[in-house]
């Protein structure tokens, strides 16, 4: 298993592309985030662990990780998707308005929503309401 901690950033030869090792490290970090229990709930919605080493590790890959994170979001659990959207916001995902709206709409349209579905919707709303949009 690839450790999320201590991995070196790999310079990318193709702009916007990330290596399979980096993808595996991102996936490992997301898997680690998946097992974290929320410390708090607000109006029944779990609050994300915003100061996690796993989040910082993914953010350290910079904008080159955005495309891969978007790909992962289409098949991820609601909890992982909430963290993915949060990370996209930290990576200045404001340019992803159309994709974020699509994610939000998908979760809003679910007939039976879990607490993590609401967390995804909330994270999408945060990105869509950031100043500068």
N, CA, C and O atoms as a GROMACS GRO file, in nm:
protein
  532
    1UNK      N    1   0.084  -0.118   0.000
    1UNK     CA    2   0.000   0.000   0.000
    1UNK      C    3   0.088   0.124   0.000
    1UNK      O    4   0.188   0.131   0.073
    2UNK      N    5   0.054   0.218  -0.078
    2UNK     CA    6   0.131   0.342  -0.087
    2UNK      C    7   0.091   0.432   0.028
    2UNK      O    8  -0.028   0.455   0.051
    3UNK      N    9   0.187   0.483   0.098
    3UNK     CA   10   0.160   0.572   0.210
    3UNK      C   11   0.131   0.711   0.158
    3UNK      O   12   0.197   0.761   0.067
    4UNK      N   13   0.033   0.771   0.218
    4UNK     CA   14   0.001   0.909   0.182
    4UNK      C   15   0.106   1.003   0.236
    4UNK      O   16   0.130   1.110   0.180
    5UNK      N   17   0.168   0.964   0.344
    5UNK     CA   18   0.265   1.050   0.410
    5UNK      C   19   0.402   1.035   0.347
    5UNK      O   20   0.441   0.926   0.305
    6UNK      N   21   0.473   1.143   0.341
    6UNK     CA   22   0.614   1.140   0.302
    6UNK      C   23   0.643   1.117   0.155
    6UNK      O   24   0.759   1.109   0.117
    7UNK      N   25   0.542   1.108   0.072
    7UNK     CA   26   0.566   1.088  -0.069
    7UNK      C   27   0.625   1.213  -0.131
    7UNK      O   28   0.592   1.324  -0.089
    8UNK      N   29   0.712   1.198  -0.229
    8UNK     CA   30   0.771   1.314  -0.295
    8UNK      C   31   0.684   1.357  -0.411
    8UNK      O   32   0.624   1.275  -0.480
    9UNK      N   33   0.679   1.486  -0.431
    9UNK     CA   34   0.610   1.536  -0.548
    9UNK      C   35   0.694   1.502  -0.670
    9UNK      O   36   0.817   1.510  -0.666
   10UNK      N   37   0.627   1.466  -0.776
   10UNK     CA   38   0.696   1.427  -0.898
   10UNK      C   39   0.671   1.535  -1.002
   10UNK      O   40   0.556   1.569  -1.030
   11UNK      N   41   0.778   1.588  -1.059
   11UNK     CA   42   0.761   1.688  -1.164
   11UNK      C   43   0.694   1.621  -1.284
   11UNK      O   44   0.734   1.513  -1.326
   12UNK      N   45   0.596   1.686  -1.336
   12UNK     CA   46   0.520   1.629  -1.446
   12UNK      C   47   0.579   1.676  -1.579
   12UNK      O   48   0.607   1.795  -1.598
   13UNK      N   49   0.597   1.582  -1.669
   13UNK     CA   50   0.652   1.617  -1.799
   13UNK      C   51   0.544   1.673  -1.891
   13UNK      O   52   0.574   1.748  -1.984
   14UNK      N   53   0.421   1.635  -1.866
   14UNK     CA   54   0.310   1.685  -1.946
   14UNK      C   55   0.224   1.772  -1.856
   14UNK      O   56   0.176   1.726  -1.752
   15UNK      N   57   0.204   1.895  -1.896
   15UNK     CA   58   0.127   1.990  -1.816
   15UNK      C   59  -0.012   1.935  -1.787
   15UNK      O   60  -0.083   1.891  -1.878
   16UNK      N   61  -0.050   1.938  -1.660
   16UNK     CA   62  -0.183   1.893  -1.622
   16UNK      C   63  -0.196   1.743  -1.600
   16UNK      O   64  -0.301   1.696  -1.557
   17UNK      N   65  -0.093   1.668  -1.629
   17UNK     CA   66  -0.099   1.524  -1.611
   17UNK      C   67  -0.027   1.486  -1.482
   17UNK      O   68   0.070   1.549  -1.443
   18UNK      N   69  -0.078   1.382  -1.417
   18UNK     CA   70  -0.010   1.334  -1.298
   18UNK      C   71   0.024   1.187  -1.318
   18UNK      O   72  -0.042   1.116  -1.393
   19UNK      N   73   0.127   1.144  -1.250
   19UNK     CA   74   0.175   1.007  -1.267
   19UNK      C   75   0.084   0.907  -1.196
   19UNK      O   76   0.001   0.944  -1.114
   20UNK      N   77   0.101   0.781  -1.230
   20UNK     CA   78   0.022   0.676  -1.165
   20UNK      C   79   0.057   0.667  -1.016
   20UNK      O   80  -0.028   0.632  -0.935
   21UNK      N   81   0.181   0.698  -0.981
   21UNK     CA   82   0.221   0.698  -0.839
   21UNK      C   83   0.146   0.808  -0.765
   21UNK      O   84   0.096   0.786  -0.655
   22UNK      N   85   0.140   0.926  -0.824
   22UNK     CA   86   0.068   1.037  -0.763
   22UNK      C   87  -0.080   1.003  -0.750
   22UNK      O   88  -0.142   1.033  -0.648
   23UNK      N   89  -0.138   0.943  -0.852
   23UNK     CA   90  -0.278   0.902  -0.845
   23UNK      C   91  -0.300   0.804  -0.730
   23UNK      O   92  -0.398   0.815  -0.656
   24UNK      N   93  -0.210   0.709  -0.715
   24UNK     CA   94  -0.221   0.612  -0.607
   24UNK      C   95  -0.209   0.680  -0.471
   24UNK      O   96  -0.277   0.642  -0.375
   25UNK      N   97  -0.122   0.780  -0.462
   25UNK     CA   98  -0.107   0.853  -0.335
   25UNK      C   99  -0.232   0.934  -0.304
   25UNK      O  100  -0.276   0.940  -0.189
   26UNK      N  101  -0.290   0.997  -0.405
   26UNK     CA  102  -0.414   1.072  -0.386
   26UNK      C  103  -0.525   0.976  -0.340
   26UNK      O  104  -0.599   1.006  -0.247
   27UNK      N  105  -0.535   0.862  -0.407
   27UNK     CA  106  -0.637   0.764  -0.370
   27UNK      C  107  -0.616   0.715  -0.227
   27UNK      O  108  -0.713   0.698  -0.153
   28UNK      N  109  -0.491   0.692  -0.188
   28UNK     CA  110  -0.460   0.649  -0.052
   28UNK      C  111  -0.502   0.755   0.050
   28UNK      O  112  -0.557   0.722   0.156
   29UNK      N  113  -0.476   0.880   0.019
   29UNK     CA  114  -0.516   0.989   0.109
   29UNK      C  115  -0.669   0.994   0.121
   29UNK      O  116  -0.721   1.011   0.231
   30UNK      N  117  -0.740   0.980   0.010
   30UNK     CA  118  -0.886   0.981   0.014
   30UNK      C  119  -0.940   0.862   0.093
   30UNK      O  120  -1.038   0.875   0.166
   31UNK      N  121  -0.875   0.747   0.078
   31UNK     CA  122  -0.915   0.630   0.156
   31UNK      C  123  -0.896   0.656   0.306
   31UNK      O  124  -0.978   0.615   0.388
   32UNK      N  125  -0.788   0.725   0.340
   32UNK     CA  126  -0.763   0.759   0.480
   32UNK      C  127  -0.867   0.859   0.532
   32UNK      O  128  -0.911   0.849   0.646
   33UNK      N  129  -0.906   0.954   0.449
   33UNK     CA  130  -1.010   1.049   0.488
   33UNK      C  131  -1.144   0.979   0.507
   33UNK      O  132  -1.224   1.018   0.593
   34UNK      N  133  -1.168   0.877   0.428
   34UNK     CA  134  -1.295   0.804   0.435
   34UNK      C  135  -1.318   0.741   0.572
   34UNK      O  136  -1.432   0.730   0.617
   35UNK      N  137  -1.212   0.700   0.638
   35UNK     CA  138  -1.229   0.633   0.767
   35UNK      C  139  -1.231   0.729   0.886
   35UNK      O  140  -1.259   0.687   0.998
   36UNK      N  141  -1.203   0.857   0.862
   36UNK     CA  142  -1.211   0.955   0.970
   36UNK      C  143  -1.356   0.978   1.009
   36UNK      O  144  -1.443   0.990   0.924
   37UNK      N  145  -1.379   0.983   1.138
   37UNK     CA  146  -1.513   1.015   1.188
   37UNK      C  147  -1.522   1.167   1.206
   37UNK      O  148  -1.426   1.229   1.253
   38UNK      N  149  -1.635   1.226   1.170
   38UNK     CA  150  -1.648   1.370   1.190
   38UNK      C  151  -1.645   1.403   1.339
   38UNK      O  152  -1.701   1.331   1.422
   39UNK      N  153  -1.580   1.513   1.372
   39UNK     CA  154  -1.573   1.557   1.510
   39UNK      C  155  -1.700   1.629   1.552
   39UNK      O  156  -1.730   1.640   1.671
   40UNK      N  157  -1.774   1.677   1.455
   40UNK     CA  158  -1.891   1.758   1.486
   40UNK      C  159  -1.993   1.748   1.373
   40UNK      O  160  -1.959   1.716   1.259
   41UNK      N  161  -2.117   1.775   1.407
   41UNK     CA  162  -2.226   1.784   1.309
   41UNK      C  163  -2.290   1.920   1.324
   41UNK      O  164  -2.305   1.970   1.436
   42UNK      N  165  -2.328   1.978   1.212
   42UNK     CA  166  -2.400   2.105   1.215
   42UNK      C  167  -2.533   2.085   1.144
   42UNK      O  168  -2.537   2.056   1.024
   43UNK      N  169  -2.641   2.100   1.217
   43UNK     CA  170  -2.775   2.076   1.164
   43UNK      C  171  -2.785   1.938   1.098
   43UNK      O  172  -2.849   1.923   0.994
   44UNK      N  173  -2.722   1.839   1.159
   44UNK     CA  174  -2.727   1.702   1.110
   44UNK      C  175  -2.630   1.669   0.999
   44UNK      O  176  -2.626   1.556   0.951
   45UNK      N  177  -2.552   1.767   0.957
   45UNK     CA  178  -2.455   1.745   0.849
   45UNK      C  179  -2.315   1.733   0.908
   45UNK      O  180  -2.272   1.819   0.985
   46UNK      N  181  -2.244   1.626   0.872
   46UNK     CA  182  -2.109   1.610   0.927
   46UNK      C  183  -2.015   1.722   0.880
   46UNK      O  184  -2.019   1.765   0.764
   47UNK      N  185  -1.932   1.767   0.972
   47UNK     CA  186  -1.833   1.869   0.940
   47UNK      C  187  -1.703   1.799   0.902
   47UNK      O  188  -1.656   1.711   0.973
   48UNK      N  189  -1.646   1.839   0.790
   48UNK     CA  190  -1.524   1.776   0.742
   48UNK      C  191  -1.405   1.810   0.831
   48UNK      O  192  -1.399   1.917   0.891
   49UNK      N  193  -1.312   1.718   0.837
   49UNK     CA  194  -1.185   1.740   0.907
   49UNK      C  195  -1.100   1.824   0.813
   49UNK      O  196  -1.035   1.771   0.722
   50UNK      N  197  -1.100   1.955   0.834
   50UNK     CA  198  -1.038   2.047   0.739
   50UNK      C  199  -0.887   2.060   0.754
   50UNK      O  200  -0.820   2.108   0.663
   51UNK      N  201  -0.833   2.019   0.866
   51UNK     CA  202  -0.688   2.036   0.888
   51UNK      C  203  -0.620   1.900   0.898
   51UNK      O  204  -0.553   1.870   0.996
   52UNK      N  205  -0.639   1.821   0.797
   52UNK     CA  206  -0.582   1.686   0.794
   52UNK      C  207  -0.457   1.682   0.708
   52UNK      O  208  -0.446   1.751   0.607
   53UNK      N  209  -0.362   1.601   0.752
   53UNK     CA  210  -0.240   1.582   0.672
   53UNK      C  211  -0.272   1.524   0.535
   53UNK      O  212  -0.200   1.548   0.439
   54UNK      N  213  -0.380   1.447   0.527
   54UNK     CA  214  -0.417   1.386   0.400
   54UNK      C  215  -0.466   1.492   0.300
   54UNK      O  216  -0.434   1.487   0.182
   55UNK      N  217  -0.542   1.587   0.351
   55UNK     CA  218  -0.588   1.697   0.267
   55UNK      C  219  -0.469   1.780   0.221
   55UNK      O  220  -0.458   1.815   0.103
   56UNK      N  221  -0.380   1.812   0.312
   56UNK     CA  222  -0.262   1.891   0.278
   56UNK      C  223  -0.176   1.820   0.173
   56UNK      O  224  -0.121   1.884   0.084
   57UNK      N  225  -0.166   1.689   0.184
   57UNK     CA  226  -0.087   1.612   0.088
   57UNK      C  227  -0.147   1.624  -0.052
   57UNK      O  228  -0.075   1.647  -0.150
   58UNK      N  229  -0.278   1.608  -0.061
   58UNK     CA  230  -0.343   1.619  -0.193
   58UNK      C  231  -0.329   1.760  -0.247
   58UNK      O  232  -0.301   1.779  -0.366
   59UNK      N  233  -0.348   1.859  -0.163
   59UNK     CA  234  -0.335   1.999  -0.206
   59UNK      C  235  -0.194   2.028  -0.255
   59UNK      O  236  -0.174   2.111  -0.343
   60UNK      N  237  -0.095   1.958  -0.197
   60UNK     CA  238   0.045   1.982  -0.236
   60UNK      C  239   0.072   1.947  -0.383
   60UNK      O  240   0.170   1.995  -0.440
   61UNK      N  241  -0.014   1.866  -0.443
   61UNK     CA  242   0.004   1.833  -0.585
   61UNK      C  243  -0.043   1.947  -0.675
   61UNK      O  244  -0.014   1.948  -0.795
   62UNK      N  245  -0.114   2.042  -0.617
   62UNK     CA  246  -0.154   2.161  -0.691
   62UNK      C  247  -0.260   2.136  -0.796
   62UNK      O  248  -0.324   2.030  -0.797
   63UNK      N  249  -0.278   2.233  -0.884
   63UNK     CA  250  -0.383   2.225  -0.986
   63UNK      C  251  -0.372   2.104  -1.079
   63UNK      O  252  -0.471   2.066  -1.143
   64UNK      N  253  -0.255   2.042  -1.087
   64UNK     CA  254  -0.243   1.923  -1.173
   64UNK      C  255  -0.331   1.808  -1.124
   64UNK      O  256  -0.360   1.716  -1.200
   65UNK      N  257  -0.373   1.812  -0.998
   65UNK     CA  258  -0.457   1.706  -0.942
   65UNK      C  259  -0.605   1.727  -0.971
   65UNK      O  260  -0.685   1.635  -0.951
   66UNK      N  261  -0.643   1.844  -1.016
   66UNK     CA  262  -0.786   1.877  -1.032
   66UNK      C  263  -0.856   1.780  -1.127
   66UNK      O  264  -0.964   1.729  -1.093
   67UNK      N  265  -0.800   1.753  -1.241
   67UNK     CA  266  -0.865   1.665  -1.339
   67UNK      C  267  -0.886   1.526  -1.281
   67UNK      O  268  -0.992   1.466  -1.297
   68UNK      N  269  -0.785   1.474  -1.213
   68UNK     CA  270  -0.796   1.341  -1.153
   68UNK      C  271  -0.901   1.340  -1.042
   68UNK      O  272  -0.979   1.246  -1.032
   69UNK      N  273  -0.905   1.444  -0.960
   69UNK     CA  274  -1.005   1.453  -0.854
   69UNK      C  275  -1.146   1.457  -0.914
   69UNK      O  276  -1.238   1.394  -0.862
   70UNK      N  277  -1.162   1.531  -1.022
   70UNK     CA  278  -1.293   1.536  -1.088
   70UNK      C  279  -1.332   1.398  -1.140
   70UNK      O  280  -1.448   1.358  -1.127
   71UNK      N  281  -1.237   1.325  -1.197
   71UNK     CA  282  -1.264   1.189  -1.244
   71UNK      C  283  -1.308   1.100  -1.128
   71UNK      O  284  -1.403   1.023  -1.140
   72UNK      N  285  -1.238   1.111  -1.015
   72UNK     CA  286  -1.271   1.029  -0.899
   72UNK      C  287  -1.409   1.062  -0.844
   72UNK      O  288  -1.479   0.973  -0.795
   73UNK      N  289  -1.448   1.187  -0.851
   73UNK     CA  290  -1.576   1.227  -0.792
   73UNK      C  291  -1.695   1.158  -0.855
   73UNK      O  292  -1.800   1.144  -0.791
   74UNK      N  293  -1.682   1.114  -0.979
   74UNK     CA  294  -1.797   1.054  -1.047
   74UNK      C  295  -1.832   0.916  -0.992
   74UNK      O  296  -1.945   0.870  -1.010
   75UNK      N  297  -1.738   0.848  -0.926
   75UNK     CA  298  -1.766   0.714  -0.873
   75UNK      C  299  -1.735   0.702  -0.725
   75UNK      O  300  -1.734   0.591  -0.671
   76UNK      N  301  -1.710   0.812  -0.658
   76UNK     CA  302  -1.670   0.808  -0.517
   76UNK      C  303  -1.793   0.801  -0.426
   76UNK      O  304  -1.905   0.836  -0.465
   77UNK      N  305  -1.770   0.756  -0.305
   77UNK     CA  306  -1.875   0.759  -0.203
   77UNK      C  307  -1.907   0.906  -0.173
   77UNK      O  308  -1.826   0.994  -0.201
   78UNK      N  309  -2.023   0.932  -0.116
   78UNK     CA  310  -2.055   1.071  -0.079
   78UNK      C  311  -1.950   1.133   0.014
   78UNK      O  312  -1.918   1.251   0.001
   79UNK      N  313  -1.897   1.056   0.107
   79UNK     CA  314  -1.797   1.109   0.200
   79UNK      C  315  -1.671   1.151   0.124
   79UNK      O  316  -1.619   1.260   0.147
   80UNK      N  317  -1.623   1.065   0.035
   80UNK     CA  318  -1.505   1.101  -0.044
   80UNK      C  319  -1.536   1.219  -0.134
   80UNK      O  320  -1.453   1.308  -0.151
   81UNK      N  321  -1.655   1.221  -0.192
   81UNK     CA  322  -1.692   1.332  -0.280
   81UNK      C  323  -1.693   1.463  -0.204
   81UNK      O  324  -1.650   1.565  -0.257
   82UNK      N  325  -1.742   1.462  -0.080
   82UNK     CA  326  -1.741   1.584   0.001
   82UNK      C  327  -1.598   1.633   0.021
   82UNK      O  328  -1.572   1.753   0.010
   83UNK      N  329  -1.507   1.542   0.049
   83UNK     CA  330  -1.367   1.581   0.066
   83UNK      C  331  -1.306   1.626  -0.066
   83UNK      O  332  -1.228   1.721  -0.069
   84UNK      N  333  -1.341   1.559  -0.176
   84UNK     CA  334  -1.289   1.599  -0.307
   84UNK      C  335  -1.334   1.742  -0.339
   84UNK      O  336  -1.252   1.824  -0.382
   85UNK      N  337  -1.460   1.772  -0.318
   85UNK     CA  338  -1.511   1.906  -0.347
   85UNK      C  339  -1.443   2.009  -0.256
   85UNK      O  340  -1.407   2.117  -0.302
   86UNK      N  341  -1.425   1.976  -0.129
   86UNK     CA  342  -1.355   2.065  -0.036
   86UNK      C  343  -1.214   2.094  -0.088
   86UNK      O  344  -1.170   2.209  -0.089
   87UNK      N  345  -1.143   1.990  -0.130
   87UNK     CA  346  -1.006   2.005  -0.180
   87UNK      C  347  -1.006   2.087  -0.309
   87UNK      O  348  -0.918   2.171  -0.329
   88UNK      N  349  -1.102   2.064  -0.396
   88UNK     CA  350  -1.111   2.144  -0.520
   88UNK      C  351  -1.126   2.292  -0.486
   88UNK      O  352  -1.069   2.377  -0.555
   89UNK      N  353  -1.201   2.322  -0.383
   89UNK     CA  354  -1.215   2.461  -0.339
   89UNK      C  355  -1.083   2.518  -0.293
   89UNK      O  356  -1.053   2.635  -0.318
   90UNK      N  357  -1.002   2.437  -0.226
   90UNK     CA  358  -0.871   2.482  -0.179
   90UNK      C  359  -0.774   2.499  -0.297
   90UNK      O  360  -0.680   2.578  -0.290
   91UNK      N  361  -0.798   2.424  -0.402
   91UNK     CA  362  -0.713   2.433  -0.523
   91UNK      C  363  -0.767   2.538  -0.619
   91UNK      O  364  -0.733   2.539  -0.737
   92UNK      N  365  -0.852   2.627  -0.568
   92UNK     CA  366  -0.912   2.733  -0.649
   92UNK      C  367  -0.996   2.673  -0.761
   92UNK      O  368  -0.976   2.703  -0.879
   93UNK      N  369  -1.090   2.590  -0.720
   93UNK     CA  370  -1.178   2.523  -0.816
   93UNK      C  371  -1.289   2.609  -0.871
   93UNK      O  372  -1.385   2.557  -0.928
   94UNK      N  373  -1.277   2.742  -0.854
   94UNK     CA  374  -1.383   2.831  -0.903
   94UNK      C  375  -1.400   2.820  -1.054
   94UNK      O  376  -1.508   2.849  -1.107
   95UNK      N  377  -1.296   2.781  -1.124
   95UNK     CA  378  -1.307   2.764  -1.268
   95UNK      C  379  -1.385   2.639  -1.307
   95UNK      O  380  -1.406   2.612  -1.426
   96UNK      N  381  -1.427   2.564  -1.207
   96UNK     CA  382  -1.499   2.440  -1.231
   96UNK      C  383  -1.649   2.455  -1.205
   96UNK      O  384  -1.716   2.357  -1.172
   97UNK      N  385  -1.700   2.574  -1.220
   97UNK     CA  386  -1.838   2.602  -1.182
   97UNK      C  387  -1.935   2.503  -1.244
   97UNK      O  388  -2.022   2.450  -1.174
   98UNK      N  389  -1.923   2.477  -1.371
   98UNK     CA  390  -2.016   2.386  -1.439
   98UNK      C  391  -2.010   2.245  -1.378
   98UNK      O  392  -2.114   2.183  -1.354
   99UNK      N  393  -1.889   2.196  -1.353
   99UNK     CA  394  -1.873   2.062  -1.297
   99UNK      C  395  -1.924   2.056  -1.153
   99UNK      O  396  -1.984   1.957  -1.112
  100UNK      N  397  -1.899   2.161  -1.075
  100UNK     CA  398  -1.946   2.166  -0.936
  100UNK      C  399  -2.098   2.170  -0.932
  100UNK      O  400  -2.160   2.104  -0.848
  101UNK      N  401  -2.159   2.246  -1.021
  101UNK     CA  402  -2.306   2.250  -1.030
  101UNK      C  403  -2.359   2.111  -1.065
  101UNK      O  404  -2.461   2.068  -1.010
  102UNK      N  405  -2.291   2.042  -1.154
  102UNK     CA  406  -2.334   1.906  -1.192
  102UNK      C  407  -2.328   1.812  -1.072
  102UNK      O  408  -2.420   1.733  -1.050
  103UNK      N  409  -2.221   1.819  -0.994
  103UNK     CA  410  -2.209   1.735  -0.875
  103UNK      C  411  -2.321   1.769  -0.777
  103UNK      O  412  -2.388   1.680  -0.725
  104UNK      N  413  -2.340   1.899  -0.753
  104UNK     CA  414  -2.443   1.942  -0.658
  104UNK      C  415  -2.581   1.893  -0.703
  104UNK      O  416  -2.658   1.841  -0.622
  105UNK      N  417  -2.612   1.910  -0.830
  105UNK     CA  418  -2.742   1.869  -0.883
  105UNK      C  419  -2.762   1.719  -0.868
  105UNK      O  420  -2.871   1.674  -0.831
  106UNK      N  421  -2.658   1.641  -0.895
  106UNK     CA  422  -2.666   1.496  -0.880
  106UNK      C  423  -2.705   1.459  -0.736
  106UNK      O  424  -2.789   1.372  -0.714
  107UNK      N  425  -2.642   1.523  -0.639
  107UNK     CA  426  -2.670   1.491  -0.500
  107UNK      C  427  -2.804   1.550  -0.453
  107UNK      O  428  -2.873   1.490  -0.370
  108UNK      N  429  -2.839   1.666  -0.505
  108UNK     CA  430  -2.970   1.725  -0.471
  108UNK      C  431  -3.085   1.640  -0.523
  108UNK      O  432  -3.191   1.633  -0.461
  109UNK      N  433  -3.064   1.575  -0.637
  109UNK     CA  434  -3.170   1.496  -0.701
  109UNK      C  435  -3.188   1.357  -0.642
  109UNK      O  436  -3.281   1.286  -0.681
  110UNK      N  437  -3.102   1.316  -0.552
  110UNK     CA  438  -3.119   1.185  -0.488
  110UNK      C  439  -3.248   1.188  -0.406
  110UNK      O  440  -3.275   1.284  -0.334
  111UNK      N  441  -3.325   1.082  -0.418
  111UNK     CA  442  -3.451   1.078  -0.344
  111UNK      C  443  -3.428   1.047  -0.196
  111UNK      O  444  -3.503   1.096  -0.111
  112UNK      N  445  -3.330   0.970  -0.166
  112UNK     CA  446  -3.298   0.937  -0.027
  112UNK      C  447  -3.155   0.982  -0.001
  112UNK      O  448  -3.060   0.927  -0.057
  113UNK      N  449  -3.140   1.084   0.084
  113UNK     CA  450  -3.008   1.142   0.106
  113UNK      C  451  -2.952   1.103   0.242
  113UNK      O  452  -3.024   1.097   0.341
  114UNK      N  453  -2.822   1.076   0.244
  114UNK     CA  454  -2.751   1.049   0.369
  114UNK      C  455  -2.693   1.182   0.420
  114UNK      O  456  -2.696   1.284   0.352
  115UNK      N  457  -2.642   1.177   0.541
  115UNK     CA  458  -2.579   1.297   0.596
  115UNK      C  459  -2.462   1.342   0.510
  115UNK      O  460  -2.437   1.462   0.498
  116UNK      N  461  -2.389   1.249   0.449
  116UNK     CA  462  -2.276   1.285   0.364
  116UNK      C  463  -2.321   1.342   0.230
  116UNK      O  464  -2.249   1.422   0.169
  117UNK      N  465  -2.439   1.303   0.182
  117UNK     CA  466  -2.493   1.367   0.060
  117UNK      C  467  -2.513   1.515   0.085
  117UNK      O  468  -2.481   1.598   0.000
  118UNK      N  469  -2.566   1.549   0.204
  118UNK     CA  470  -2.584   1.690   0.239
  118UNK      C  471  -2.450   1.761   0.255
  118UNK      O  472  -2.439   1.880   0.225
  119UNK      N  473  -2.349   1.689   0.301
  119UNK     CA  474  -2.215   1.749   0.313
  119UNK      C  475  -2.160   1.784   0.175
  119UNK      O  476  -2.098   1.889   0.158
  120UNK      N  477  -2.184   1.698   0.076
  120UNK     CA  478  -2.140   1.727  -0.062
  120UNK      C  479  -2.210   1.854  -0.113
  120UNK      O  480  -2.145   1.943  -0.167
  121UNK      N  481  -2.341   1.860  -0.095
  121UNK     CA  482  -2.417   1.976  -0.141
  121UNK      C  483  -2.364   2.103  -0.075
  121UNK      O  484  -2.347   2.206  -0.141
  122UNK      N  485  -2.337   2.096   0.055
  122UNK     CA  486  -2.284   2.211   0.127
  122UNK      C  487  -2.148   2.255   0.076
  122UNK      O  488  -2.122   2.374   0.061
  123UNK      N  489  -2.060   2.158   0.050
  123UNK     CA  490  -1.927   2.193  -0.002
  123UNK      C  491  -1.937   2.255  -0.141
  123UNK      O  492  -1.863   2.348  -0.173
  124UNK      N  493  -2.028   2.204  -0.224
  124UNK     CA  494  -2.049   2.263  -0.356
  124UNK      C  495  -2.097   2.408  -0.341
  124UNK      O  496  -2.049   2.497  -0.411
  125UNK      N  497  -2.191   2.429  -0.251
  125UNK     CA  498  -2.242   2.566  -0.229
  125UNK      C  499  -2.132   2.660  -0.184
  125UNK      O  500  -2.130   2.776  -0.225
  126UNK      N  501  -2.043   2.613  -0.101
  126UNK     CA  502  -1.932   2.698  -0.054
  126UNK      C  503  -1.847   2.744  -0.173
  126UNK      O  504  -1.814   2.862  -0.184
  127UNK      N  505  -1.812   2.651  -0.260
  127UNK     CA  506  -1.730   2.687  -0.377
  127UNK      C  507  -1.806   2.784  -0.467
  127UNK      O  508  -1.749   2.882  -0.516
  128UNK      N  509  -1.933   2.757  -0.490
  128UNK     CA  510  -2.012   2.838  -0.584
  128UNK      C  511  -2.040   2.979  -0.530
  128UNK      O  512  -2.073   3.069  -0.607
  129UNK      N  513  -2.026   2.998  -0.400
  129UNK     CA  514  -2.052   3.129  -0.340
  129UNK      C  515  -1.925   3.206  -0.304
  129UNK      O  516  -1.932   3.312  -0.243
  130UNK      N  517  -1.809   3.152  -0.342
  130UNK     CA  518  -1.684   3.222  -0.310
  130UNK      C  519  -1.677   3.355  -0.383
  130UNK      O  520  -1.724   3.367  -0.496
  131UNK      N  521  -1.618   3.455  -0.319
  131UNK     CA  522  -1.600   3.585  -0.385
  131UNK      C  523  -1.519   3.570  -0.514
  131UNK      O  524  -1.427   3.488  -0.521
  132UNK      N  525  -1.553   3.647  -0.611
  132UNK     CA  526  -1.477   3.646  -0.736
  132UNK      C  527  -1.547   3.568  -0.846
  132UNK      O  528  -1.502   3.567  -0.960
  133UNK      N  529  -1.656   3.504  -0.810
  133UNK     CA  530  -1.732   3.430  -0.913
  133UNK      C  531  -1.837   3.519  -0.974
  133UNK      O  532  -1.911   3.475  -1.063
   0.00000   0.00000   0.00000
